[in-house]
Amino acid sequence: MIVVTGAAGFIGSVLVGALNDEGRTDLILVDEFKREDKLKNLADKEFEKQIDRAEFINWFEANAENIEFVFHIGARTDTTEFDVEIFNRLNLNYTKDIWNICTENEIPMVYASSAATYGDGSLGYDDNHEIVEKLKPLNVYGESKNDFDKWALKQDKTPPSWYGLKFFNVYGPNEFHKGRMASVIMHAFKQINETGGMKLFRSHRPDYTDGGQLRDFVYVKDVVEVMLFLWEYQVDSGLYNLGTGKARPFLDLAKATFKAMGKEENISFVDTPADIRDKYQYFTEANMQKLLDQGYGVPFYSLEEGVEDYVQNFLEPGGYY
């Protein structure tokens, strides 16, 4: 059996669907399973059992001999949450418990790290292990992810194969429940439908034009494809970036959304809110060479391809993956 934590969430539910497509229905899904809007992500999925997050560690200890792989995607991801204890409990210590059970029972695992670990990017976006201790994330969420990465790299005993995936700006189906934490593409789609236009943050740096701020936007289908590759081939363990390797400006994202919706461009700019201006990232771009060196060769969706697929096949019909 395969475990997927965060199974009712955005990336987790798409992963469950992809595993179903691979013929796997012997899945143990872990989440809170309380929110109706998240449960829609699992409506057509096939699985063996649902286990509440609070009960999973005890269940896992008792049933580890039946588990072949763990995808630990569940996490507290709200970057506006400031309670360190919540992150320590849900992101750091919970992941340590899963790691230790996987180690003891020789179960390979993938866990969700984050590009938020890179902070302002002053040390670059290379997924080499040497810089992990030097990274300074800009929020408590990023700190919790980096704290676990640092802990994992210090362990003498590890799962037989393990992968900490530093997700960049993931977008795609099954994020209807995320509210303000949803991707910019989803917010753009809603804003264009409601107002006929799209507002982007104005640049407050002379080296970037308005809308010229750059992000590595990665389609969730690509994210899941990489996870399936790691599950199947179990290449060298370690931290891996998971973006496209190509940063794109927000202006391109907005234009792609208008085009996918078949609407005329209407883009304007507003000041970046003062309370986040000093922590606002103007550039992120994943160095993907480490994964490519491990033999990963599936082409990534371009921003235009991903936005078109997302808008036309999921957002407009209100569909789920």
C-alpha angles and dihedrals in degrees: 000000000000125000121216116185119196083031096156093049132088106277095023095057093047088051090052089052092049091050088051088053087054089056096257116136097148090097130146108210119203124193140104093271092199103113117081092205091058094045089063086070089067099040097112099027125115120221144149103236145350118222126187113243092238092056099040102088092056091045092048093051090053097043105032093116089068096052122092100178140006126212103192101192098143117107144136100265104172105126090194093060112103103181104114092193092061091054093044091053101041104029107026111028096032090054091048089055092052091045092052094050090047090049094049093048098037095242118156116230145191118204133186115250119164145229084236085082089074093067113193091353094244089135092047130244101278117137094218115134096230095076098047095093090050098051119113112199117205098227142032092256092057091045091055091052093047091046090059093045089053091048093048093052091054095054119111091194117053141162111278088257126009135175129190106198118207100209115205122196102330120191136170146088125344097040097106090112096055099085113188090359091064120111123280089247092061092046090048092051092051094044094049091048093049102039107014090238143072127228120207129187115267116237116253094189125079092223093062128059121222106284089010094109107124132227135171100237112193126189115236091232088063091047091055092045089058092049091052089050091054091047092051102040104025095207125183113327122242146080117325132188115232113198131098095265090238121095116212131192122250088239090065090050092053092047091049090051093051090048094048089051092048092238133133115259116260109168126165135168136237130186116271105251110266093231093062099030096096092052098041115123116225096185138026126164127163119229098222098181095107092059092043090051088057089062102265106152108160110124115242122234112260114236090255093049094047095047092048093051093045096047099041101037102034117011099044096046092036090237135159133222 
